[in-house]
Amino acid sequence: MKRPACIVFDVGGTTLRASVVTSQGRLVAPPLRMETPNIWNYPHEPLARVQTRLVDVLVATTRHLQQQYRHLALRHVGIAMAGPVTHDGVVRHVSGLWGHRGHQFPLLARLKRQLHLRYLIVNDMTAAAAYYGSLPPCRRARWIAVITVSSGVGSKVVDTHTREVLLDPAGISGELGHVRVDRSPTALRCECGVRGHVQGLCSGRAAERLARRLAQEQPRRFRASRLWRLTRGRPQRMTTYHLAEAVRRQDRFALDVLDRVTEPLARAIALLVGTIGIERVILVGGFALGVGQPYLRALQRHLVHIGCYGRSAAATRALVCLGQRNDAQGLLGVGRLVQQGA
């Protein structure tokens, strides 16, 4: 049976991507990219209005792609969301978009009010895991974990032999970003409101917050840093792009930030590997991939220091690798899931 072409979305905390996956499993064109409506982009609007903006963007883009590719008769839509999603299309929460509010948003029902199509809505890491689980090089290991470090932190585990992503009936699993690893009263606060979560300590936004705090606490070091020039001496301008640039230039201040934001993630990975028996960890996401090899080396150094039971230092370093740096993996992954279920 021929698999249907489908419209696909990857809704991240910062960027929303969209394209069409053909019946052969390829994108018809490079993804469309646009800013994801979130409470940081629209700080003065009610949350309900921000959520409606997201629905409006999804509907308008779907109509645009249907019109542009009329010959494909597009009736299937796959959406990868940056948060846990139930099987009936309810987004349980997305702290990267709505902070500690916006729980139980009925995205599927809202979409169906405007467009009567066939939808599949999944967590974005479910889509990424489906993509990597289908790649021949990844299938050399049976159990792999895909971890994203971007504006948020998330994870999924996939059995590459069956291509099944580990999920519970409520659509929750792999919420590594919301595991509490620091109970100190001064720990950075996660967007969900809780201090000490992995996401609150290790995400790209967390790295920005930490760098700004250190710049205020250690003004002399900050003035000696390349980040001083990149931000014109204004810590509030700090972004992950500035941090990545400074890390590549071996800036000591930026390297200190990188060291601090990778250590809690290394502890979480060591626990994941030790309890489940993960054979491979693939790092994706704009922050991890934007920093690149220095990020991987910092994480590997912490993992070796922590230790992974039964593994040598070399085997511990080999557990973790960087994923592909492209916009397509989440889109292709949710496209595969749509076509498998069609």
N, C-alpha and C positions, 0 to 999 in steps of 0.2 A: 504494500500500500504506500502510495506516495505521501511523504510528509508535507504538511502545509507550510507555506511561507508565513511568517508572523512578524508583527511589530514588537519590538523589545525596548525596554527601558531599564536603566540602571540609576536608581535614585540615591545619590550619596548625600552626605551632610552638607557638602559645599557645591558639588557639581551634579547636574542631571544629564545623562547621556541617552540618546535614542537612535535607533536604526531599524532596519528590516533584515531578518535572517531568511535566506532563501531555503527552498526545499532540500538543497544540497548542504545546508548547514554553514553557509558563508554570509557575511554581511554584503549587502548590495552596494554600500558606499561607506566611507569613514563616518563615524558617529557624529550626530548633531550634539553640540555641547551648549548648555545654558546654565545659568545660576539656579540652584535649588531654592525655592521660597522657604525661608526658615525664620525663626524669631530674631535672629541676629541681623538679617537683611531688612526685616520689617519690625523694628523694636517697638513702634508705637501703635501697631495694629493688634486687635484682639486675636487670640490664638485661633479661634474658629475661622477668621478671615484668612489667616496665613495657611491653614489647612485647605480652605477652599481655593486659594491661589494654586496650590499643588495640584488639586483635582483639575482645575481649569487648564493648567499647562499640559497635563497628561492627555486631556480630551482634545485640546487644540492641536497638539503635536500628532496625535493619532489620526485626526481628520486630515491633517496636512500630508502625512505619509500615505494614507489611503488614496488621496487624490494624486499624489506624485507617482505612485506605483499601482495605478488602477488595474493594470494587466495582471497583477498578482492576486486580485480579489481577496484582500487581507481581512480576515474575520477572527484571527487569533491574536491575543495580546499577552505578552509576558512582562511582568514587572518585578525587578529585584529591588527590595527596600532595605535601607540601612537600619534594620531593627527586626525583632521577632514578629512573625505573622502567623495567625492561626490558619487552619485549612479552609475556613470559610471567608478568608480575605479580610480579617480584622487585624489592623496593625496594633499590637499590644502597647508598644511605646517606641519612640525614636528620640532619644535624648539629644542626638546630634542635630535634630531639626527643631524639636519642641521643648527642649530642656526637661524639667521634671514633671511637665504637664502633658496633656494630649493622649492619655491612655485610652486604649480600646477604640481606635478610630476606624469606622466601618468603610474602609477605602473601596472594597469591591462593590458594596451597595451604592456608594456615591457615584462610582463610575457607571454602573449599570442604569442609573437614572437618566444618563445622557446618551450613552452609546450601548446598544444591545449587542455586545460581542462576547466571544469566549475568552475569559481572562484566567491567567494563573499568576498569583502574587506570592512571592517567596522572599525570604531573607536574602540580602545580597551575597552573604557568604555561602549560602546554599547554592546559589548560581555559580559562584567562583569555584566551589568545591566540585560541582558537576563538571565544570570545564576542565579543571586540572586532573580530575579522576579519569577523564577520557583520553588523556595524552599518553602515548606509548612510553615515553621516558619515565613518567610518574608511576606507571603501572608495574615498574620493577619492584616497588614496595607495595604491600597490600594496604596497610593503613597509613594514610597521610592526613596531616592537619594543614589547613590553609588559614593563615592569620593575616588580617588586614590591619595596618597601622596607618591611619589617615586622620581625618578630622575626628574619627572614633576608632575604637579597637573592637574587632569581632573575630570569630573563628568558627570553623566547621571541620568535622572529621568525616572522611569518606573512605569506603571500602572500594578500592580501585578494581577489584575482581568482579564485584556485582554492580559497581557504580552507584551504590546506595549511599546517600548522605544520612548521617546519624541525626535523627530528629525525634522528639517526643510528640504525642498526639496533639499537644497545644502549640506545636510549631517552635518550641524553645529547645535549644541546645547550642552549645558553642558561644554562650554569652561570657566569653573570657574577659571582655572589657568591664563587666560588672561584678567581677570577683574582687573582694576587698583584701588587699595585701598590706595595707598600712593603716593601723588603728590609732596613730598619733593624732592629737587634736589639731596639729598644724599641717596635716597632710593636705595636698591640693584637693579641691572639691571637683567631683565629676559633674557633667552637665545634668545628670539625673538627680543631683542634690546631695549625694553621699560622699564623704571624704574617703580617700584612700583606695578607690577603685582603680583597677589597672588602667582603664580608659582615662581617668582623671590624672594619672601619673605619667602615662606613656604615649598618649595620642599626639598628633601634630599640634592640636590646640593646647594640650598640656605642656608641650615643649615651649610654645610661645609664652604661656603664662609663667612657667618656671624661669625662662630667660629674662622676662621683664622683672620678676621679683628679685632675681640675683643682681640685675643691673642696678636696682635701687639699694640692695643690701651691700653691694660691693662696687661702688661707683668708680673707684680707682682702676679696678680690673676691667670694668666695662669701657672706660675711656681709653685703655690700652688695647682694646679689642678691635678687630676689623668691623665688628658689629656696630661700633660707635660711628664709623664712617658710613656704613650701609644704611643706618637709620637716622643719620644726621644728629646723633646724640639724643634721640628721643625713643626710649624703650617701648613706649606704647605703639610705635610703628613696627615693632618686631614681627616678622612672619617666618614661616617655615622655609620660605625661599631664601631669606637672609641667613637663617641658620645653616641651610644646606651649602650655600656659597661659602660661608665662613669655615665650615667643617672641611670642605674641599681644600681650603687654603691653610689647613692645619692650625686654625686659630684656637688658642688654649681655652678661652672663655666658652666658645661654641662646643669644643670637644668635651668640656666639663658638663655642659647641658646634655649632650648626647650620652655621656656616661651615666648620668643620673636617670635619664628617661628609658634607657634600655635595661637597667638592672632589675626593676620590678617585673618586666615582661619575661626576662630570663628565668626568674624564680617561678613564674606561672607556667612557662614552657617545661621546665624541669619536672614540675608536679604532673603536668599533662602526660609527658613522655613516660614518667615512672609509673603512673597509675593505669594508663590505657595500653601502653605498648606501641606508641606511635613510632613509625619507622622513618618518617620524613616530615619536616615542617617547612612549608613554603610561605615566604613572607611577601605580601602584596600591599598595595595601598600607597597613596601619594606621598606620605612622609617617608616611609621606609625606602621606597624605590627612588624617591627624589634625592635622598642622601646617598643611597646606593651602597657601595662596598664598605665605606667607613661605618655605616649603620650595622651591616652584617658582622664586621669584625668586632665591633663593640659588644654586640649581643653574644657572639661566640665566646669572647673573652669571659664574660660573666657566666655563661653556661659552664665553661671549663672550671672556673673558680667554684661554682656551686656544686658541680659534679652531677653526672647522670649515672646512676648505679649500674655497674656491669660494663660500662663503656670507657674506653681509653680517652685521653684528651683529643686525639685525632678523630676518633669515632664520634665524640660529642660535637666537635666542630662540624663534622660532615652531616649531622642531623638537620642542620638549618641551611636553607639556600634562599636566594631571591627569586621571585617569580618574574614573569614577563612584564616588561614596562610598556603597556599599551592600554588603550581605552576599550578594547573589545572583549576582554575575557568574561566580564559579568554579563554582557549582552549575549555572547555566544552560549554561555552557560544556561541562562534562563531560556534562550531559544531552544536548546537541546531538551530542557525539561518540558517545555510546551509541546514540542514535537513527539516526545516519548509518550505523553499523555493524550495526544490527539486521536 
